[in-house]
Amino acid sequence: MARRAELGPREYSMSSLSPVGSVVRWIIVQAQKTKLRGSGGYSAESFSAKGDNRPFPQADFERDHFDDFFKHFPDFPLREAIRDKSVLDFGSGYGGKTSEYRIRCGARRVCGVEPFEGMIEHSRKYAEARSVDEVEFKVCGQKEIPYPDGSFDIVLSHDVLEHVEDPRVSIAEIRRVLRPGGLSVNVFPVYFGAMSHHLDYVANVPGLHWVFSPRMLVRVVNDVLETNPQFGTAIQPEPRRSFDFSREVLPGLNGLSGVHLESLFAGFEKLSLRRIAIGPRGMGLIANSRLPVQLRDLVTGTVACILRKPD
């Protein structure tokens, strides 16, 4: 049974924070008593605390949620499009999904790229343990995908574009390694979406980044992490500038928002681009309406798009 994070006044003092910081921390504390409580981190220790003691918990978690990616494209036969194709998993994480593109979808060849050596090594061991052939993993920096031009039929990315240093560079690289007529299939949140703060490991509270500054949120979250190791997440670094240098954003994110999408995907033919809303069913009408893009971002959970590289 998963262990719920318990926070209380004995575990930390509010005296070191400003009044605003104390409010943020109070919100996080109260969230632990509701369905908005934090889900915990992504470390092996965090999974173990939740009762998941599989040898490759992160990769198995990704495999458990493999179908989620395809649900974003109900009107496009993506599984069939992957069959017998050369596929790049851009931002392959711990390799759980990457191997499944070969196993379940019948891709001819699958390559996963990720900037962290530890995750790449984990992915290789996972694929070997499952005896998956025609799958390889390579470390990929922020600037260049380590494959020649026109190497792939399809490039897939799931919850990646919001994290890269500069999505303009990443999209240009994806376009480069695609063959003419190849597909770039992406699912990602926009920065100002209600749940796009990526703080759900401590509190699943919508809109925290609408109300409180990145610097304030990082300070409070780090205080919570230091005093509550059961969350199983590393201390967060300082906020960074968005990729367009227009604002300060939460660490690990680049500030990608709806206003960037038209120029970001200008080099592709857009086969499909839709916003998937959070909240009541009617929010989808708002997310995909002609209202100002900043308003539509607020109710957007994810953007799902299929892009085609021109012949």
JOBELNOR-V260725 format. One record per helix or strand of 2 or more residues. SS is the DSSP state (a for helix, b for strand). FROM is the first residue (numbers start at 0). TO is the last residue. If there is no record, write none. Layout:
# JOBELNOR-V260725
ss & from & to
SS & FROM & TO
SS & FROM & TO
This chain:
# JOBELNOR-V260725
ss & from & to
a & 8 & 10
a & 18 & 30
a & 43 & 48
a & 56 & 63
a & 65 & 70
a & 77 & 81
b & 85 & 89
a & 95 & 102
b & 108 & 113
a & 116 & 128
b & 134 & 138
b & 151 & 157
a & 166 & 176
b & 177 & 187
a & 207 & 210
a & 213 & 226
a & 228 & 230
b & 239 & 240
b & 247 & 248
a & 257 & 263
b & 267 & 276
a & 282 & 286
a & 292 & 297
b & 299 & 308
